[in-house]
């Protein structure tokens, strides 16, 4: 039963982003902003209503920039622009929820939002906004992740860079992050490889020496250690 529930959860994916389903054509002219109210508990969100129909929430800066106020008359084009802002705000709040769970790279956040049903244009707008506000910073994210991997031990420089690349960090930023980390944290690749090999060796005790050496070499290579380090480790423990 538990496996069925887990499988169902994987199929369903992340919670879908709500779509604005208001049709401006159903509203009678003139289109008048009937309410601009602060969202309870949020100083940066305002709730808009047009012709007494509640549309949804937008950012405070959007209201200021567009000079939206109660009593203002909107053209149809302006009303559609407001609906677009409402949808972007929904995507923005979804992104903030994802970042509240854990830090993410720009690409990773985009993938998550796309899986939730966000449009590419809205995703790009959200990424630009969060980058400008400092919520998204690939260089900072890469340094934090590199440092945590280095402090955890049992890994190599190449492995850390590989993890960063999988998270969507480009090669230049990943290399800079690991270099900055090594300036603060001593990454003893030989010691880490030796500890990993000794632990793995216990599971290979029943194999003949040649196979044991082959399996250990492959094991360390998969963890990103270079050939010289691997040979030193094997000579040490075998």
N, C-alpha and C positions, 0 to 999 in steps of 0.2 A: 504493500500500500504506500509506504514512504517513497519507494522508488518511482511509483506511478505519479505521485504528487510532484516529485522533483523533476520528472520528465515533462510533466504538464507545464511546470513553471518555466523550464527552458524553452519550450515551444512558444509560450506566450510572449517571452521577451520582456523588455522594460515596459513600465506603465506608459500607455499611449498619451501623447500630448493632446489636450482638448482643442478642437477646432472651433473657431468662431463661425457660427452658423446663422448669423443675422443677415437678412437680405434687405439692403437699403431701399430697393424698389418697393418694398411693402410699406414703407413709411411715407406718409403724406407730406407734401410741401406746405409750408416751409419747414426745413429741417433745422430745428432750434435746439441748442444745447440747454437742456432743462435742469441738469444738475452736474456739479463738479464737487464731489465729496471725498474727504480723506478716508482711505481704507483703514478700518480699525487695526491698531497695532503696527501700522506702517506709515512712516513719515515720508517715504519716497514713492508712494503709490496713491493715485487718485482714481476714483470710480466715476465714469462718465455715463450720462443718460442723455438721449436725444428724443424729443417728443414724448417724454415720460417713459421711454423704453430704456431699461438699463442695458448698456453695451458691455461693460467690463472695466478692467483696470489698465491704466497706462502709467508710465514713469512720470515723475514730477517734472523732470526737465523737458519732456515732450510737451506737456501742457504749457509750460512757460514759453518754449520756443515757438509753438504754434499759436500762442495767445488765445488759448481756449478759455472761455468763461461762460458763466450762465447767462443766457439770453442771446448769445451769438448765433447768427444764422449761417448754416453751412451749405455750400454747393454739394451736388451729388459727388463730384470728384473729391472734395474735401472729406466728405463722410467716408468714402472708400479708403482714403488715406488714414483716417482714424481707425478703421477696422484693421488695416495692416499693422498699425502701431499696437493695437490690442493683441494681435496674434504674436507679434515679436515679443511683447511683454510676457506672454504665457511661456514662450520658449526660453526667455531670459530667466524666469523664475524656476523652470525645470533645470536649467544649467546650474543655477545657484544651489538647488537642492542636491544635485550630483556632486558639486564641489564641497558641499558641507559634509558629505560622507567621507571623502578623501580627496587629496590633491590629484589633479589629472593634467596630462599634456593637452595642448591645443587640439591635436589630431584625435586623441582618445575621447575628448569631450565631444568633438564633432561626430564621431562614430556613434556614441551613445545617443546623442540628440537625433541623429538620422534614424536610428533603430526605433526611437520613440515616435517617429512620424513627422519630425520637423522638416521644413523645406530648406533647401540649400541656401537661399537668399537670407532667410531668417537666422540660420546657423552662422553664416559669415558675419552678419550684423552683431550677433551675440558674442562671437569670438573677438571681434574688434573692440567691442565695448568693454568686455571683461579684461582684455589685455591692457587697454588704456587705463583701466581702474586698478590694475595690479592683481586682480584675482587669477589671471592666467599669465604664467611666466615660465616658459619652457626651460630657460637656463636655471632658474631657482629650483624648479621641480627636478631637473636632472641632477643638480648638486645634492639635493636632499636624498634622492633615491640612491645615488652613487655612495653617499656617506653611509646610509643604512646597510647597504650590501657589503661595504668594506668592513664596517664594524661587526657585522654578523659573522664574518670569517668564512673559510671554506670555499672561497670563490676567487676567480682570477680577474685581471684587468680586462681581458678580452670578453669574459663572461658578463661583466658589469656593463660594458659598452653594448654587448648584444641585448641585454635586458632593456637598456635605454632606447635602442633602436626599435625594439618591438613596441615600446610605448609611444612611438611616433616622434622621437627626438632625432633630429638630423645628425649626421656623423660629426660635423664640426662642433656642435653644441655638446654632444655626448663626450667627445674627446676632451674638450675644455673642462667639462664637469668632473671627469675622472682625474684629470691633471690637478685641478683645484683640490679635489678630495685627498689625493696622495700627498699634497703639500701639508695637510693637517693630520691625516691618518696614515700610519705606516702600514702598507699592505704587504705582508710577508707571504708572497706567492708560494715559495718553497715550503714554508711551515704549514700554510693552509692546505697545499696539495698533499703533503706528507700525512697530515691529520686525516684528510679525507680518504687517502689510500689505506691507511692502517685500519680505519673503520670498515672499509669495503673488503679488506683482505679476509676478515673473519668469515664473510659469507662465501668466500672462494676457497676455503681451506681444503675442501674435498677434491679439488681439481689438481691435475698434474702440474708441475712447475711451469712448463711452456704455456699451457692454456691460462694458468693463473696470471702469468706475466702479460699475455695478450689481452686478457679481459681487463686487467688493471690499467693498461695503457689506453685502451678504448674508453674506459670509464673517465679517466682524467682528461683525455682529449675532448670528450663531450662537455666537460666542465670549463673548457676554454684554456687549459694550460698548454704552453708551448712544448715542443719536443724536448728541448734541453732540460727544462724543469722536470718533465715526466721521467726522463732517463735517470736524472739524479735521484728522484724519489724511488724509482724501482731498484736502483743499485743500493739504496739505503736500506730498504725493508726486505728485499729478497736476497 
